[in-house]
Amino acid sequence: MLHIFSHPTPSNSEGFRSSRILQKFAYLLSALGSGRLWQAVFLIYLAGSAPPTYGEFTFGLGWRSILLLVVEIRPFNLPLGVPPTTQDGIRTPP
């Protein structure tokens, strides 16, 4: 039987690696799920306690998604030109 928390041995080192990957993937999925759950609880609470603030918050989330889409289409953090070179033809660091 393969245990997730067992120590690697030469006979099952490949099985240990795959179980570690699955364990890390499960951690990421649980973190994503718990984050979404807390976000839903917060939005439900905000909608019940302060509807105008909830509207402003969802409006901001909508703008955030639009801006993320624009940035993914054209990354603004990339340089527009080729970096300058020295006389030896070596590029200078940015």
C-alpha positions in Angstrom: 0.0 0.0 0.0 1.3 3.4 -1.0 1.4 5.9 1.9 1.5 9.6 1.1 3.7 10.5 4.0 6.1 7.5 3.7 9.8 8.1 3.2 11.4 7.4 -0.2 13.2 4.1 -0.6 15.1 2.9 -3.7 12.3 0.5 -4.6 9.5 3.0 -4.6 11.1 6.3 -5.3 9.1 6.8 -8.5 5.9 6.1 -6.7 6.9 8.5 -4.0 7.5 11.3 -6.5 4.1 10.8 -8.1 2.4 10.8 -4.7 4.2 14.0 -3.8 3.0 15.6 -7.0 -0.6 14.5 -6.3 -0.3 15.7 -2.7 0.9 19.2 -3.8 -1.9 19.3 -6.5 -4.5 18.5 -3.8 -3.1 21.3 -1.6 -3.5 23.7 -4.4 -7.0 22.6 -5.2 -8.0 22.9 -1.6 -6.5 26.3 -1.3 -8.4 27.5 -4.4 -11.6 26.0 -3.1 -11.4 27.5 0.3 -10.5 30.9 -1.2 -13.6 30.8 -3.4 -15.7 29.6 -0.5 -14.6 32.6 1.7 -15.1 35.0 -1.2 -18.7 33.7 -1.6 -19.4 34.0 2.1 -18.0 37.6 2.1 -20.1 38.6 -0.9 -23.3 37.2 0.6 -22.6 39.0 3.8 -21.8 42.2 2.0 -24.9 42.0 -0.1 -27.1 41.6 3.0 -25.5 44.3 5.1 -24.6 47.0 2.6 -26.2 46.7 -0.9 -24.6 49.9 -2.3 -21.1 48.8 -1.2 -21.8 45.4 -2.7 -22.7 47.0 -6.0 -19.5 49.1 -6.0 -17.5 46.0 -5.1 -19.0 43.9 -8.0 -18.5 46.9 -10.4 -14.8 46.9 -9.4 -14.5 43.2 -9.9 -16.0 43.6 -13.4 -13.4 46.3 -14.3 -10.7 44.1 -12.9 -11.6 41.2 -15.2 -11.7 43.6 -18.2 -8.3 45.0 -17.3 -6.8 41.6 -16.9 -8.1 40.6 -20.3 -6.5 43.7 -21.9 -3.2 43.0 -20.2 -3.2 39.4 -21.3 -3.8 40.4 -24.9 -1.0 43.0 -24.9 1.5 42.7 -22.1 2.4 46.2 -21.2 5.5 45.2 -19.2 7.4 43.9 -22.2 10.0 46.3 -23.8 8.9 47.7 -27.2 12.4 47.8 -28.7 15.6 45.8 -28.8 17.9 46.4 -25.9 21.0 48.5 -26.8 24.3 46.7 -27.5 27.9 47.6 -26.9 30.6 47.8 -29.5 31.4 44.1 -29.0 27.8 43.2 -29.9 27.0 42.2 -26.3 23.6 43.3 -25.1 23.6 45.4 -22.0 21.4 44.3 -19.1 18.2 46.4 -18.6 
